[in-house]
Amino acid sequence: MAISKSERVSARVTPQVYNVLTQAAELSGATMNQFLVQSALEKAQSVIEQERVINMNIKSASAFFKAIDKPPEPSRKLKNAVKSYKKRLPHVED
């Protein structure tokens, strides 16, 4: 049987913030700890999701997919960079 470990999280808040959190926890039918953990988890998941998703307007999306479908020819600078890279790492093949 797996043993789960819990970590402690604590915060100091003003009485006004504490009162608002207490009221919200009571209204949602949760304990203060349940409410805080669930709220913090939802916010954390939202922040992570916002960092993983790329939002584009129609014009930007169209340009992006066009570039994927028909990429431009590599520039001389890019070709030289690839050659330089391959010289430093001879195991890299074409």
Number of C-alpha atoms within 10 A of each C-alpha: 3 4 5 5 5 6 4 4 8 6 4 7 10 7 9 9 11 13 12 11 16 18 13 16 18 13 9 12 11 14 13 17 13 13 18 17 13 13 12 12 12 11 12 12 10 12 11 10 11 11 8 9 8 7 9 10 7 9 8 11 12 12 11 13 11 12 11 10 9 8 10 9 8 9 9 9 9 11 12 12 12 12 12 11 12 14 11 9 10 8 8 9 6 5
